[in-house]
Amino acid sequence: MTEYMIAIVGDADRWWTTMSAEERKRGYAEYGRFTEELGRRGHKITGGAELHSTQEAKRLAPGTGAVTDGPFAETAEQLGGFFVVDTEDVDDVADCCKILTGIGEGVEIRRVVHPEERAS
């Protein structure tokens, strides 16, 4: 099997700031449906997490030691969470991800680099 990261990107803070309790409840139910569908189709979730609001984030810019506290208003897309999935069919994983895009989430799927694949 090949390992992929499914990144949940977009306005992650909306879960913490603008969604009602009922909207969050429906959203979490769709996440449950997503994980069930992955398993039903033979994809194996091996890791992942939902992330807290960018209010709690810290950012370090390349080449500097300066730490900036969130939130980051200049960032259009934020990482809201991720899944790590083992699969033989990334196109089917993408099809499953339509459940998440249906509730307004952006999704990016990327193959994980293993040590033996690193550039020398």
N, C-alpha and C positions, 0 to 999 in steps of 0.2 A: 504494500500500500504506500501511497505517497502522502506526505504530511503538508497540510495547508493551514494558513491563518485566515480566518474570516474576520476582517476588521469592520466594526460598526462605526461609520463616520457621518458627520453632519452636525446638526444642532443638538448635541448631546445634552446641553443644559436645559433643554425644553422639558425633559422628564422631571427636573427639579424646580422649574420656575413657572412654566405656563400651562402644564397639563393638569387637569383636575384629577382627583382621586379615582374617579370612574374611568377616565381615559387611561390612566396608568394601569389600572386593573385589567382593562381590555388589552392594552399593549403587552403586559406581562403574560396574559393568556396566549397571545399570538407567539410570544417567544417560547412558551411551553409547547405549542403546536409545532413550531419550527424544530425544536430539539427532538420531539417525538418523530417527526417526519424524517429527519436525518437518520435516526436509528432504524426506522421502518424500512428505509431504502438501503440499509447496509453500510452507512457511513458511521465511523466511530469518533465520538467527541472525546478527546484526550485531555483537554484543558480549556481554560478561558476564564473570563471574569467580566462583570459589569464594573465600570469605573465611577467613582464619585464625581461630583460637579467640578468644573474647571476652577471654581472658587478656591479649591484646595490644591490646585496644581502648582507646580514650580517648573520653570523653563530655563534652560541654559543655552545661550546662543553659541553657534560654532565659533571656536577660536577665542572665547572669552571665559572668564571665571564668574561673570556676573550672573546672579540668580534673580529671575523675575517671578513674582507671585502672580497667580491668576486672579481674576479671569482675564482672558485675552480677547478683547473686543475686535482686534484686527484680524483674527483667525476666522475664516468663513466655515471651515470644517474642523471638527474636533473629534478625537477618538473617544467614543462612549463606552466601548467594551470590545471584546474579541472572543473568538472560539478557536481552538486548535482541533483540526479534524483530520483523521486518516481516511483516505478514500482511493478508489481506483477510477472514479468517474467525477472529475471536477465539474463537468458540464451539468451533471445531475445535482451536485451541491449548489451550483449557481441557480438551478431551477428551484431548489428548496428555499434559497435566499429571497425569492420573490415574495414569500410570506412576510419577510421583514420590510422589504421595500413597499409593500402594501400598507404598512402602518407609518410610512414616512421616513424610514431609516435609509441611509446610504450604506452600501456594502462594497468592500473591496476584498477580493480573494487573491492570496499570494502564496506561492509554493515556498516552503521553509527550506533554507539552506542548511545542509548537514555538513559536519566537519570535513568529510572527504570531498565535498564539492567546492570548498573555499579556494579562491584564487591564491596562487603561490607567489 
